[in-house]
Amino acid sequence: MKILKEIYGVGILFFYYMKYIILFGWPLLRYGLEYKDNIIMNILWIFCLMLMIKDLIYKFVLKRSYCEDASCSSKK
C-alpha cells in the first residue's frame, strides 16, 4: 500500500510541474524540430491537455478553488 501512495505522490508532482512543458513543448519538438512520432508522449500530451482543460473549467467556469475558504491566503 505504501508503494501505491509513493507512485500517486510522484504522479501528482510530475504532472503539476510538467503539464505545461509537455503541453507546449511536445508539439514544438514534433513540428518545429521534426522529432519522430512517439505513442507514449502522445498519450502524455493528451493527458496533460485534459488536465489543462480541467484547470480552466475549475477556474473560469465553476469558479472553484482547490483550497478551503479559511486556508486561502489570497482571500482576506
ChimeraX attribute file (.defattr): number of C-alpha atoms within 10 A of each C-alpha:
attribute: neighborCount
match mode: 1-to-1
recipient: residues
	/A:1	5
	/A:2	7
	/A:3	8
	/A:4	9
	/A:5	10
	/A:6	11
	/A:7	10
	/A:8	12
	/A:9	11
	/A:10	12
	/A:11	11
	/A:12	12
	/A:13	11
	/A:14	11
	/A:15	16
	/A:16	12
	/A:17	10
	/A:18	13
	/A:19	20
	/A:20	16
	/A:21	12
	/A:22	21
	/A:23	20
	/A:24	13
	/A:25	14
	/A:26	18
	/A:27	15
	/A:28	13
	/A:29	13
	/A:30	13
	/A:31	10
	/A:32	10
	/A:33	10
	/A:34	10
	/A:35	12
	/A:36	9
	/A:37	9
	/A:38	9
	/A:39	9
	/A:40	8
	/A:41	12
	/A:42	15
	/A:43	11
	/A:44	16
	/A:45	21
	/A:46	13
	/A:47	16
	/A:48	21
	/A:49	17
	/A:50	14
	/A:51	17
	/A:52	15
	/A:53	12
	/A:54	12
	/A:55	15
	/A:56	13
	/A:57	13
	/A:58	14
	/A:59	13
	/A:60	9
	/A:61	10
	/A:62	9
	/A:63	9
	/A:64	12
	/A:65	11
	/A:66	9
	/A:67	9
	/A:68	8
	/A:69	11
	/A:70	8
	/A:71	9
	/A:72	11
	/A:73	8
	/A:74	6
	/A:75	7
	/A:76	7
